[in-house]
Amino acid sequence: MLIAGIDIGNCTTEVALAIVERTSEPRFLASAITGTTGIKGTVDNVPGVMECLSMAMAGTGKGISDLELILLNDATPVIGDVAMETISETIITESTMIGHNPATPGGIGLGVGKTLLLGRLDEAYAGEQVIVVVPGHIDFSQASDQINSAFQRGVAIQAAIVQKDEAVLIANRIQRTIPIVDEVSLVDRVPLGMLAAVEVADPGRSISTLSNPYGIATVFGLTPEETKNIAPIARALIGNRSAVVIKTPSGDVRERRIPAGSLMLIGERATLEIDLQAGAQAILQAIERTGRLRDAKGEPGTNVGGMLERVRSMMSNLTDQPMEAIRIQDLLPVDTLVQQAVVGGLAGELSSENAVALAAMVASSRLSMGRIADRLAKETGAQVQVGGVEAHMALHGALTTPGADLPLAILDLGAGSTDAALAGKDGQINVIHLAGAGDMVNLIIDAELALDDRNLAEEIKRFPVGRVDNLFLLRGEDGTVRFFEEPLDPKLFARTVVIKEEGLAALPGNLSIEKVRTVRRKAKDRVFVTNTFRALNAVAPAGNLRLLSNVVLVGGCALDFEIPGMISDALAEYGVVVGTANVRSSEGPRNAVATGLVLSYADSTPLGSSPSVLPRPLAGEGQR
């Protein structure tokens, strides 16, 4: 009998193709992997499954019409979204405050004075403290000549704000050293005749006065209430080499707070309500106290309420189920930072705001999986069966790793979920299925680095970064240096890049190696290491990690260049040995579930008992 085990994941679909005879063990013919089409667990998955089947059939001399049986995993969709813990949206009227950090400011120091258009410098009197505003139609030579002329007349020019990228050119041609900030694209909106401060730090250093709310208060003589209101601006300028802050007496800073909202957690043992502002750890502890999560609801009119309603609405549309029938069966909260645009800023200024990222797992629907099975049966002519908890099937597949034996624990690290299973020598299996994995890491990287590009976030997750110091030299994040015989693309010069297998990709803005690496590793730790402890505490005997001996990693994220090492380091203090699977001695950590579906059907492994699906993990030894 020709059968296919198919694992539909959040990002990839995998196939294991095998001949199964009653008198012998399965003979695997081929395997394949392709991108999942649509949301996991919906009929939109079918085109991806058909493509993957075609890829597996190629070279076997068989066609899809030869298939007699298709085995599907019980696909549970996992959706990640961001619910803000605190959104302070600073709305600026009359350009009250701006902050800016161009790549190449000019000069050095802190300058305070009233803004004055360059063309009106002749109106300034001797000793008057002014900050010159240079529009884009004036080039650097004209600007420097007029500034020098004003210096000679005794005008106390304190700083300059320039529209073009010409700060260094102007600084090199004027008689005195003043701070100059350029690349202010909306320079025409800079209010004139208003008190302003411009600060430029030494190369390699960051500003100190304008990144401190009390420093801004000192410069402008602000009240305590005004100082509180400009705090988002100060936070946005932390780490910058240069900045501009302008205050208009007639202007006004208004702060609108959008409430994060509260979560209602409905579990087997209790129903609890918790405010998102309590943070991820408090939410995790609340989830533990509820027992197995049956549903979660967000406060109407808040960020978390809107997020969970989007999840329900999306799944309702995809599965044709009423929204009230959609249940949240697990949540993973993660504390993070989100770069919020400062509304009214003149050069795309951002402010870091606390946030809670949430991965929500929607309870799987047999109705939805039945629709996938019906569609596949029509398109292939084969019998289609749905069954097999993913972690249970992954255990079957992991046991084909050379050297693996019972008792064995596995961690299945996918894109949407983290699954764990423990099989004892008697074949009894405990499993747990948790929200949050690779997609969640992408979401956090994307939010914290303000990329607005999930594909780029995926690349940052998967590959190390480096810095192109010159066109023949690349400095890696680990300090290693690589030299090139041919010059690199000039567009990569002085840029932080992702070091991919096929080449280098420049990152936007002025992101440093250290910043990218720190965000990437923290995101992986908060998602994968946190879920490792949640999952293993649930399946370990009496919740004691010290009673585990070996843990095998399967799934796409087990191929990551950092995650296995991070998990191994985290579990080392408990004496747990961690390794990456090599399914069927050839697939690495991939194809474990698809292979397990085939083996489970053939019953050719020592795992004959039905799985015991555990409730959500309880607090215990080793819980993070």
C-alpha positions, 0 to 999 in steps of 0.5 A: 500500500502506498501511503503518505504522511502529511504534516501541515505546519504554520509555515511549511508542509512536509510529506513522507511517502512510504510503502506499507505491507503487513508483513514488513516495516514501512519502506520509505520512498521519498520526502518533500517540503514546501511552504504552507498555503493559507492558515494552518488547519484550513482548506487553503492548505490543500494547494500546498499539500498537492504541490508537496505530494507532487514533489515527493512523487517525482523520481519514484516512478509513481503518481498521485493517482497511485496513492491509497491512503493519506494521513494528516496531522491534527493541524491546530492553527496558531496566530500571533499578534501584538497587544500593547501594554502601554501605548503613549501616542504623543500627538504634536500640534504646531510641531511642538517637539521633534527629535532627529538622528541623521547618519552624519551630523556635523560639528559637536556640542549643544546649541540653544537659541531661537530658530531663524531662516538662513535668508533672514540672518541679516535681521539678527543683531550682534550677540543674538543667539539663533539656530539657523534653518537651511532649506533645501534650495540652498547648497552648502557653499551658500549656507557656509558663506552666509553663516560666516558672514553672520559670525563676523557681524557678531551674531551668536549662531548656536546651531543649524538645522539643514534639509539636505545631507550636507551637515559635514560639508557646512561644518568644514567650511564655517569659522566656529564649531557648532552642532549641525543636524541635517536630513530634516526632510520637512524643514519647512514645518520647523517653526520659526522664531521659537526656542530650540535646542540642537545637540551633536555628540562625539563620534561613537558617543550618544547625546546626554542632554536631549535624551534626558527629560530633565535635561530638556526641562532645564533647557526650556524651563518646563514645569513638572507636568510639561516634563512628564509629557515630553518623556516619550521624546526623550526616550526616542532620543536615547542612544542617538548621536544627534537630536533637535528639540523645538518648543513653541509657546503656543503649541501643546503636547497632548498624550492619548493613552490607548488602554491595553486592557485586561484578559479573562482566562477561562480554565478548568480550575478557575476563571481569572482576569488580569490586566495586560500591564501586569506583564508577561510573567504575571499573565503566565502565572495566571494561565498556570493557575487556571489549569487547562485553558478553555478560552480567553477573552479580551476587554472590549474597546482595548488593544487586547480585546481587538487582537483576540477578536481579530483572531476569532474573526479570521478563524471564523471566516476561514472555517465558516464557524460562528465567532462564538464557536472559536476557542483560544486553547493557549496563550504565550505572552512575551514582554517586548518593545514596539517602536511607535511613530511620533505623530507630527515628527519632522523626520520619522521619529520613533519612540519605544513603548512597552508592549506585550506580544501574544501568540494565541492558539485556536482550538482545532476543529474536526469539522475544519480538518474534515473539510481538508480531508474531503478536498484531498480525497476528491483531488487525489482519489485516495482515502484520507484520515485525520488523526495523531496529536502532533507531539505524539507523531513527532515522537514516533518520527524522533525514535528513528534517530540513530541512538534514540531509545525509550524513555525519550522526551522530544521538543517539536519547535515549529513556526506557530507552536511548541510541542513536547512529548515524553514516552516512558519505557512502557510506551505511555506518552504524555504530550503538551501543545503550546502557542508560540514558536518561530513566527512569534520570534519574527513578530518580536524582531519586527516590532523591536527593530521597527522593520515593518517587514516580517520576511526580513525579520525571518532572515534576521532570526535565521542568520548572523549579522555583520558590518561592512567596514570597507568594500573588501572587509566584513566584520561578523557579530562574533568578531571574526573578519572576512576579506574579499578579493572582489569589492562588495556592492557600494550600497553595503558600505558602512551598513549592518548586513544579514549574512545569508547563504546566498549573499549579504542583505543590508538592514535599513536605517542605522541598526548596529550589530549589537542591537540586532544581535541582542534583540534576536537572542532575547526574542528567542530566549523569551519564546523558545526557552520560556516554552521549553520550560513550560512544556517540559514541566508539563510532561516531566514526571511530577513536573521535575525536570531532573527526572528527564534524561534526554531531550531530542529537538525536532522541527524547523527551528531545531535547525536554527544556529542558536536555538539548540545551544540556548535550550541546551544551556538552559537545561544543563543545570538539570542534568538534561542532555539535549540533541537534535534529531536525525529522522530516518538517519537522513532528514535531520530534525525535519519530517518527524511528524510526517514520518511518525504518521506513517509509523503510527499507522503501521504500528512498527514502533514500541509506542502503542499506547494512546497519548495522554494529552496534558492540561496547561503546565503547572508551576513546578521545579524549573519553571521560568 
